[in-house]
C-alpha cells in the first residue's frame, strides 16, 4: 500500500490554504491596487491593465517585469539638440534592463529608440536595453542628436530575464529650443551708438588711455562655445591731414617710441563659459595687442554662456617726431561667431 500526501504551497511570507478553482471563473479578490480573476483551466480573455501591470487570463508561464513609472524628462539648460532623461525603475530589480522609446509627434506616426550611445535610431536591438545604472542612474542621460524647437515624448519598458518584457509605461514630454545668440556693444560712457573713444591729447612720450572702454556682452546656447573677434580699418591711428599714422603694435608701450593697441581689462559671466581673453590682448600694465584689418580673437568661450561680459581699453603713445594733427582716428569692429 502506498500513501500519498499533498502539501499546500507555502513560503516565509504566505501559506495558500486552498489553490484549486472550481468550474468557471469570477472576480473574487480586489483592493485599491489590484483585481485578481480566478480561472479554470487554460483560458484566454481580455487583458487586465493598470498603471503598473498588464495581465491576461489563463496560465502565466513567466512573471513579467514591472511596468516602469513615467521617467523624468527635462531641458535644464536651453538645449537645442539634446534633452535630459532619468529612468524611473519603480520596483524592478537592479538587473532589469530598459528600452526608451522617443517620438517627435507623441507616437502618432514616428517611434524611435534611444540607442546605447545615447543617440536616437530605429533599432530595438537587445543591446539598446540598458540597466538603470547604465542609463545614468539618478543622474540620467543626455539624449543626443535631436531637432531644435521640437517637443519630444518618451516612454520606457522593462525587461528582466528572457521573454519577460513589460508594456511601455506612462509618457513624459520635454522640448528643445532654437539655437540662440545675443551680442551687444556699449562703452563705459554710453550705451547708444556711436561709440567714440577719444585720445584728447597725445603728449609725446606718454601712454594715454582712450576716454571710453569698449564693453562686449554675449549670451548663447551654442554647445561648443565661440569667439569674439576684432578688426580695424587702418591698422593704427591714421591722420589724413598730417599724412601720418601711429601704427598699431603688440608691445609694451612704456618701452617703445610710439604705438597703439588694445588691452582686455575685465571678463566675466553670470553662468557657463567662461569668457576668456586671448593673446595678444590679455596683457597687463601698458602691454597692448595690435589691431589689424584681419579678424583677431579677443574673447573665447568653450561652451554655452549667459551674460558674458568683456571690457577692452585702448591705449596710444605718440613719438616726439609724430606730426601734430586733430584727426588721428581708427574704427574697430567686433564680430561674434558661435560653434553650434
Helices and strands as residue ranges (DSSP letters): E 27-30, E 35-37, E 47-49, E 54-56, E 72-74, E 83-86, E 97-103, E 112-114, E 120-121, G 126-128, E 130-131, G 137-139, E 141-143, E 151-159, E 172-175, E 181-187, E 207-209, E 214-220, E 226-232, E 236-239, E 244-247, E 251-252, E 259-268, E 271-272, E 276-277, E 287-288, E 296-301, E 305-317, E 332-338
